[in-house]
Amino acid sequence: MSALSVDAFSVAGDPAGGSAVAGGSAVAGGPAALDARSISAWFGNRKVLDRVSLRMPARTVTALIGPSGCGKSTFLRILNRMHESVPSAKLAGEVLLHGADIYEPGHRITQTRKRIGMVFQKPNPFPAMSIADNVTAGLKLTGMKVSRSDKADLIERCLTRGGLWDEVKDRLHTPGSALSGGQQQRLCIARSLAVEPEVLLMDEPCSALDPTSTYRIEQTIAELAPDVTIVIVTHNMQQAARVSQQCAFFLAAQGTPGVIVEAGWTEQIFSDPVDQRTADYVNGRFG
């Protein structure tokens, strides 16, 4: 079977009993569905993604899985316009948020990144800032103003949602860089939440963490999912099965750009995939 780009909603029915069709919209004012349509991407003359389409429903965790080098992280960065920051990068296709293409002229990058936040593989708190100042750092960058009286509430709320408040509430003015790796990652999640994103992208957020820190971040993902649309890249199949409701399996044959071989609800991808390559990958037979 040849590799195809597959719309995730064309693979399986909605487990909640609703209609699972492409093009459905998120509830106005709620977490937005992202809809990537025919995304192709290049670095210079090297094509790294070929006509990838994927709908990422609101209030859902979508896991992007596949071997290294198949375009998962590139696709994730395309979803909040980080791809274009690479001088040689090119892009074709659309990324719709609330039905509007984030690459249309007139869409400001800062506003796009406010609505679509990003947590990276390596925790990156600002080393010269306190824990509290790290949480609020994004407010200035996005032009959000919070009164001094509301700032303390915002810091507590974001650190609580990030699963970190109880561990740091008595040392908010100590450097964020003094925290453990797992705590730094949760601080970065809290910082992303401070600007109230509709979508949160996570690029292997647990890859360098111990099992306890990984468990706490997975708990945080589960707690955030009812309010924030989440897309996570992970190489850990057990993690993908635990945290996501939908999976997309990326693959790049030698010398060819990455495509989505198969996408659908996580339970189906792991228990009854359509493509044999998907079955081989999720069962550890390659990759």
N, C-alpha and C positions, 0 to 999 in steps of 0.2 A: 504494500500500500504506500502510495506517495505521501510525503509530508504535506499537510494542509494547514492553513490558518483557519481556526474554528471559532465561531462565536459561542461563548460559553453557554448562552441561554438556548442554543439550538441543540444541546446535547442531552439535557435532562429536564424533566418537569420541575416546577417550583415545589420544594418539599412542604411549603406552607399551604399548598393547595391552590395558589393563585396561578395566573397565566404567566408562563415563562417565555416571553417573546422579546426579541431585540427591540430597542427603541423605547422601552418603558421609561418613565421619568421618576425621579425621587420626589418625595413629598416636598412641596415648596417650604423653604425655611428649615428643613431637616437635613440630615446628612445626604450628600449628593451621590448619585451614581456617576461613575466615570465610564466613558464609552470610547475605547480606542478603535479607530477604523482604518484598516489598510495601512498600518504603520510600516514604513521602510526606513532604514537608517544607514548612514555611511560615516566612516571616518576616512577622510580623503577619498580615494577610489575604492576602498574596501567596504563592501556592503556587509552589514552585520545583522540586519533584520530584514525579512522579506514579507511584506503584506500581512502583518500581524493584526488581527482583530480580536478584541476581548472586551466584554461588558462586565464591569465590576459593580455589583448591586449595592445600594445603600444598606447600611446597618449589617454588612456582611464582611467577613474576613476572607480575602482572596489570597491564596498562597501561590507564588510563582516558583515552580520546581524545575529541575533539569541540571545536566552536567555543567561544569565550569566552561565558560566561553561560548555559551549558546545565546547570549543576548538578554538575559533576565535583568541584570542591573542596568544595562543600557535602556531597556524598555521602561524600567522604573523611573529613571532619570528623565526620560521623555515626558512622563506624566506630570512633572511640575517644571518643565522647561529648563532643566539643568543641562540637557544634552547640547543645547545651542551655545553653552559657555565654552565648549571646546572649539578652538579656531577652525579645525578641519571638518567639523561635524556638519552633516546635512540630514534633512528629514523630509519625508513625504507622508501624507495621510492627515488624519484629524484626531484630536483628543477633545471629546465633548464633556463639559462639566455643566450640569443643569441644561444640557442641550446646546450650549454655546461652545464653539471651538476656542480653546485657550491660546491657540496660535494665530487667531485672526488679528489683523492690524488694529491697534487701539487697546488691546488687552495688555495691561501693564504687568511686567514680570513680578514686581514686588507684591501686587495684589493676588496674582496667581499663586505665588509661594506662600502667601498668608492663608489662602483657602486650602492649599494642598501642601501640608507640612511634610518634613523629611527627617528620618532618624537614620544615621549612618552605621556602618558595620563597626567602626571604632568610635567609642564615646569621645565627644569633642566639647566638653564644657570649657568656657572661657577661663583660663588658669588664673588670671589676675582678679577675677570677680568672685564675690561670695556666693554661697548657695542661693540666697535670696535674689541677688542681682542677676545671676544666671537665669533664673526663672523669668524675670521681667525684661531680659535683654532684647527680645524680639519686638517689644512694644514700640521702641523708638524707630527701629528699622522699618516698621510697617505704618508708622504714623498714628498709632493708637495712644490715646491719653487716658490715664487712670489716676484718680485723685489719691493723695497720700493715704486717706482714710480707707480707701478701697483696695490699696495695693497689698496690705497685709492679708486681707481676705482672699485676694487673687492668688497670692503665693501659697497660702495654706490649701486652697482648693486644688491648684494644679499639682502640688506635691502629693496631695492625698490621691488624686486621680492617677498620678504616676507611681503610686505604691511606695512612696518614700517618706511621707510626712512624719510618721511615728519614729523613724530612725534619725531624723535630722532636726526636729522641731526645736531642740535646745541649743543648736549650733548653726543657726541660719546665716550668721555673719562670718563663718569660717570659709576658707577657699573651697570652691567646688572641686578643685583638682586634688584635694586631700581625701576625697571619698574613694571607696573601693571601685573596681571596674564596673561591677554590676550596679552599684549605687550611682556612678557617673552616668551610666546608660539610662537609668530611670530619671535622673535629673534632666538629661537631654529630652526625654519624652515629656516631662513636665514643662520644659521650656517651649517645646513645640505646641503644647496645649494652651499656653498662655494667650496666644493670638487667636484662639478659637477656630482651628481649622475644621473644614468639613470632611477632609480626607487626610489620612496619615499614611505615608509611605515608609516602609521599614526595610532596609537593605541588610539582611543577615544580622539583626540586632543582638543575637545571642552567640554568635560564632566564637567569640573569644572569652566567653563567660563560663564560670563553674556551674554545676547542675542546680545549686540552690538559687543563684542569681537568675539562671534561665527560667526556673520555675516561677519566680516572682514576676519576671517580665511577661511570661505567658499568662499569669493571673491578671496582670494589668491589661493585656490585650483583650482578654475575655470581659473585663469590666468596662473597657472603653467601647467595645463593639456595638452596643445598643445605641450609642450616640455619635460615633465617628466611623466613617467608611475606612477600612484598613486594607492595605495591599502590602504583603510581606514576601520578600525573597528569602528562601531558606534551602539549605542543602540537607537538612535533617528531616527525613521522611516521617519519623515519629512526631516531630514538632508540627509539621504540616498537617498531619492527621489530627493532632490534638487541638490546634488553634483555629483552623480554617473551616469554613463551610463550602468554599469553592476552591478548586485547584486548576492551574493551567500548566501543562507540561511542555516546556521549551526544549528544542533539540536542534543542533546544527551538525549535519554530516560534514565530513572532512572537506574543507575548502568551500563550503556553501554557507550562506547566511542563516541565522536562526529563524525558526518558525515555531508556531504552536502546533504540536502534533495532535493534542487532545485537551479539551477543557470541559469542566462540568462540576457537579457537586462532589465534594471530597469523598463522601462515602462510596459513590460510584467509581471514581477514579482509582480508589484503593481496592475495591472489592470486585468490580466487574468492568474494567476498562474496555474500550472498543478496540484500541490499537495494541498489538502485541508488544510494541516497543515501550508503551506506557507500563504494561504489566511487568516487563523485564526491569524497567528502571525502579518502580516503586518497591519491587521485591529484591532489589540489590544485585541484580544480575549484570549490571554495568553501571558506569558513572562514578 
